[in-house]
Amino acid sequence: MKATVLLATTLVVGSASAQLLEGLPDPAFGGTDAGTASVDFNLMANAFDDTVGLRRLGNGKLLLAARVAVPVGGIRRFRHGLARFNADGTADLSFSGDGKVVPAVPDPNFDYQPAGLVFTSEGKTLIFGARNDLQNQLFPAVVNVCRYNAAGSLDTTFDEDGCANPVIGIVEGETERVMDVDTLSNGGILITGQIEDDPAPGIDWSAFVYKLTANGAQDFSYGDGGLGYTLIKPANCDWCTPRSAVTTNDGSIYVFGSNQFAMSFVAKLDPNGHLDPSFGVGGYAIFSFANLHAIPGAQEFPVGGAIDSQGRIYHCGFIRQQNDNGKTVMTVARLDTAGMLDPGFSQGGRLVQPLIDVLPMSTVRDCLVDSADRLVMAVAVGGADGTSADFGVVRYLPSGERDARFNLAGFSRRGIDLGGPGIGHDLPKALIEDQGGLVLAGTANLENTDTPIRKLMLLRWRDEGVFSNSFE
């Protein structure tokens, strides 16, 4: 599906009735298509490369992390890919000569599948995800956190080979998945993930928060009983799926998740890894969106969480109609500092709505709160086939109303044309700049199918534009 920003980008300046607004493509960013930049690795034919994360360096440059396929002995293996851009969206040629690198891995026989990235206080890069062997199911997925130097090479002072693979091991040989990673001011690393806790396949899962030291070793002082981790499992949450975690300045951590049916939750841990009994009920805020919609077979999926300057907590995600990725609607819940739904936001603290009411797909991929306490969400929006999606972004006022200053409609939408029908395939991460601009990172496909012909995209919406109200 091709789409453009809903408002024309011609500006009329100097009118007495001119109106300031945000959410317009930045023509100074990227290459030939105003407001966009791209990169591709293309190391293996008929293989998938995907964007998984985006961060801005202290010097204003942008670092993008990707899942990249490479051939190893005739077998497809997945690796971490890094691409660095200058602040204007052009490739940073001082980074590995061409702006991108696929670092070596400790063991080339395994797949290293990234899920995101974060920076340490020393300015190094942590990429987290899974290490597994897709060709040999005897090797289940385990948590994988790798640290990289500024040049994009593995930092072998981290857990001896550059990558840490902590294992909780409640059930021997079962899968453990990492969903999010955050760093602490003392250099410690908090890992949020999901673990099978029942030997029967697919029966029961728990969320966990696991702590490593700055050098990648297990920190057994964290959590209960010297284990180095805390399990997160509200009552009746048999398939507990965490998706995101936020660490506050005092070291508390909020974990955002659901059981994918009619239960969503936020858990709060104190800095020592214990559930905070003053939050919600026994450390858990539990709620559902079920009475706000009539979607058959609804499944609630968390995507991210954010905390504003007043300590209010946003749980962002989407509802999917019974395993149908092409039929989704956005969800947001806002909690107060005590873990109760905030009646000052939308419908008693909860919101369920599509990005555009005539399109069946509104899949949230990330959410942030900006310096004005406005909620910003990155959304894949499009048709019912589940793959035809444009890049969308929506901004809400603290009241839960869409912010009409953002493109006059509260949202903006971009399609990417690579020479085929042009679709936005996925939007893992968003980045709000200090000046108020917004950058999204995602993946675009050449065709209206989930093909391996794709580019990794950056899109920037600028923080301010001028429209003349007197122009007709």
GIVEN-V958721 format. One record per residue. PHI is phi in radians with two decimals (* if undefined). PSI is psi as a letter, one per 20 degrees, with the letter a starting at -180 (999 if undefined). Layout:
BEGIN
PHI | PSI
PHI | PSI
END
This chain:
BEGIN
* | p
-1.58 | p
-2.61 | q
-2.20 | r
-1.01 | q
-1.19 | i
-1.98 | q
-1.08 | q
-1.73 | j
-1.20 | p
-1.89 | q
-2.05 | o
-1.90 | q
1.77 | i
-1.27 | q
-1.14 | h
-1.78 | j
-1.09 | q
-2.12 | p
-1.40 | q
-2.74 | r
-2.12 | r
1.56 | k
-1.83 | q
-1.04 | q
-1.61 | o
-1.19 | i
-1.52 | i
-1.81 | p
1.50 | b
-1.89 | c
-1.31 | h
-1.68 | o
-0.91 | p
1.57 | j
-2.24 | q
-2.39 | q
-2.58 | r
-2.67 | q
-2.44 | q
-1.71 | g
0.82 | l
-1.62 | i
-2.60 | p
-1.16 | q
0.96 | k
-2.25 | q
-1.73 | p
-1.97 | p
-2.44 | q
-1.21 | p
-2.21 | i
-3.03 | r
-2.59 | p
-2.49 | q
-1.80 | p
-1.34 | r
-1.09 | h
-1.54 | j
1.61 | i
-1.33 | r
-1.94 | p
-2.03 | p
-1.93 | p
-1.86 | q
-2.44 | q
-1.64 | p
-2.16 | p
-1.63 | p
-2.33 | q
-1.47 | p
-2.26 | o
1.03 | k
1.43 | j
-1.94 | q
-1.32 | p
-2.19 | q
-1.77 | q
-2.38 | r
-1.43 | p
-2.06 | q
-2.20 | p
-2.28 | p
-2.10 | p
-2.08 | q
-1.23 | r
-1.05 | h
-1.56 | j
1.58 | j
-1.48 | q
-1.12 | p
-1.52 | n
-1.27 | i
-1.35 | i
-1.71 | o
1.07 | j
1.51 | h
-2.28 | j
1.55 | j
-2.60 | q
-2.67 | q
-2.04 | n
-1.16 | q
-1.15 | q
-2.13 | q
-1.07 | h
-2.35 | o
-1.18 | i
-1.44 | i
-1.86 | q
-1.53 | p
-2.05 | o
-1.82 | o
-1.30 | q
-2.14 | i
3.04 | r
-2.49 | q
-2.63 | q
-1.77 | q
-1.55 | r
-1.14 | h
-1.51 | j
1.53 | j
-1.46 | r
-1.90 | p
-1.83 | p
-1.98 | p
-2.07 | q
2.96 | c
-2.26 | q
-2.06 | p
-2.73 | r
-2.18 | n
-1.19 | i
-1.56 | i
-2.46 | o
-1.26 | i
-1.26 | i
-1.87 | n
-1.24 | r
-1.17 | p
-2.22 | q
-1.05 | p
-2.39 | p
-2.26 | o
-2.04 | q
-1.99 | p
-2.12 | q
-1.34 | r
-1.07 | h
-1.42 | i
1.63 | j
-1.67 | q
-1.08 | p
-1.57 | n
-1.31 | i
-1.40 | i
-1.63 | o
0.90 | k
1.30 | h
-2.21 | j
1.76 | i
-2.29 | p
-1.79 | p
-2.29 | m
-1.17 | q
-2.23 | p
-1.43 | g
1.26 | l
-1.10 | g
-2.07 | p
-1.07 | p
1.35 | j
-1.64 | r
-1.30 | p
-2.21 | p
-2.02 | p
-1.73 | p
-1.91 | h
-2.75 | q
-2.42 | q
-2.43 | q
-1.97 | q
-1.85 | r
-1.09 | h
-1.53 | j
1.64 | i
-1.12 | q
-2.20 | p
-1.84 | p
-1.95 | p
-1.91 | p
-2.76 | a
-2.30 | q
-2.41 | p
-1.28 | p
-2.12 | j
-2.42 | p
-1.14 | i
-1.29 | p
-1.00 | p
1.23 | j
-1.48 | g
-2.54 | p
-2.34 | q
-2.15 | q
-1.57 | q
-2.55 | q
-2.16 | p
-2.14 | p
-2.01 | p
-1.99 | q
-1.32 | r
-1.07 | h
-1.71 | j
1.61 | j
-1.52 | q
-1.16 | p
-1.83 | n
-1.34 | i
-1.40 | i
-1.62 | q
1.42 | a
-1.56 | p
1.22 | k
1.18 | k
-1.61 | h
1.51 | j
-2.66 | r
-2.26 | p
-1.49 | q
-2.11 | o
-2.71 | n
-1.07 | r
-1.00 | p
1.13 | k
-1.84 | n
-1.34 | h
-2.19 | m
-1.35 | o
-2.05 | o
-1.43 | q
-2.23 | h
-2.67 | q
-2.52 | q
-2.24 | p
-1.80 | p
-1.61 | r
-1.09 | h
-1.52 | j
1.60 | i
-1.18 | q
-2.27 | p
-1.90 | p
-1.96 | p
-1.92 | p
-2.78 | a
-2.82 | r
-1.79 | j
1.21 | j
-2.09 | d
-1.95 | k
-2.49 | p
-2.04 | q
-2.63 | q
-2.23 | p
-1.93 | q
-2.10 | p
-1.96 | q
-1.37 | r
-1.05 | i
-1.65 | j
1.55 | k
-1.84 | q
-1.02 | p
-1.52 | o
-1.17 | i
-1.42 | i
-1.81 | p
1.02 | c
-2.11 | o
1.15 | k
1.73 | i
-2.11 | p
-1.79 | p
-2.10 | p
-2.72 | r
-2.56 | q
-1.78 | j
-1.05 | h
-1.52 | j
-1.82 | j
-2.65 | r
-2.27 | l
-1.48 | p
-1.22 | p
1.05 | k
-1.09 | p
-2.18 | p
-1.67 | p
-2.06 | p
-1.32 | q
-2.23 | g
-2.85 | r
-2.54 | q
-2.65 | q
-2.25 | p
-1.56 | a
-1.17 | i
-1.66 | j
1.45 | j
-1.30 | q
-1.98 | p
-1.85 | p
-1.91 | o
-1.97 | q
-3.09 | b
-2.69 | q
-1.86 | p
-1.95 | p
-1.42 | o
0.59 | m
1.15 | j
-1.84 | o
-1.18 | i
-1.57 | i
-2.24 | n
-2.40 | q
-2.35 | q
-1.30 | q
-2.34 | q
-2.49 | p
-2.17 | q
-2.07 | p
-1.93 | q
-1.46 | a
-1.14 | i
-1.56 | i
1.56 | k
-1.88 | q
-0.99 | p
-1.59 | o
-1.16 | i
-1.40 | j
-2.07 | o
0.89 | c
-1.61 | n
1.14 | k
1.75 | i
-2.32 | q
-2.47 | p
-2.32 | o
-2.88 | q
-1.39 | q
-1.17 | g
-2.27 | p
-1.24 | i
-1.68 | i
-1.98 | p
-1.41 | i
-2.00 | o
-2.43 | n
-1.75 | o
-1.23 | p
-2.08 | h
-2.87 | q
-2.54 | q
-2.47 | r
-2.06 | p
-1.54 | a
-1.18 | i
-1.72 | j
1.09 | k
-1.69 | p
-1.45 | p
-2.12 | p
-2.21 | p
-1.54 | p
-2.39 | p
-1.54 | p
-2.24 | p
3.01 | b
-1.50 | a
-1.43 | i
-1.38 | i
1.45 | i
-2.07 | h
-1.44 | n
-2.38 | p
-1.64 | r
-1.47 | p
-2.21 | q
-2.51 | p
-2.30 | q
-2.25 | p
-2.02 | q
-1.30 | r
-1.02 | i
-1.33 | i
1.70 | i
-1.50 | q
-1.18 | q
-1.48 | o
-1.20 | i
-1.25 | h
-1.55 | n
1.04 | k
1.10 | i
-2.24 | i
1.54 | i
-2.59 | r
-2.44 | q
-2.52 | p
-2.26 | p
-1.78 | q
-2.01 | p
-1.87 | o
-1.78 | j
1.90 | i
-1.91 | b
-1.03 | h
1.34 | o
-2.34 | q
-1.58 | o
-1.46 | g
-2.75 | q
-2.35 | n
-1.21 | h
-2.43 | q
-2.20 | q
-2.41 | p
-1.69 | p
-1.46 | r
-1.03 | h
-1.44 | i
1.86 | i
-1.18 | r
-2.30 | p
-2.13 | p
-1.94 | q
-2.10 | p
-2.83 | a
-2.25 | p
-2.04 | q
-1.83 | q
-1.27 | h
-2.10 | r
-1.46 | l
-2.53 | r
-1.46 | m
-1.69 | r
-1.38 | j
-1.56 | n
-2.68 | r
-2.24 | q
-1.59 | p
-2.02 | q
-2.11 | p
-2.24 | p
-2.10 | p
-1.80 | p
-1.39 | r
-1.46 | i
-2.69 | q
-2.55 | r
-2.26 | p
-2.03 | q
-1.68 | p
-1.19 | i
-1.57 | i
-1.45 | p
-2.24 | 999
END
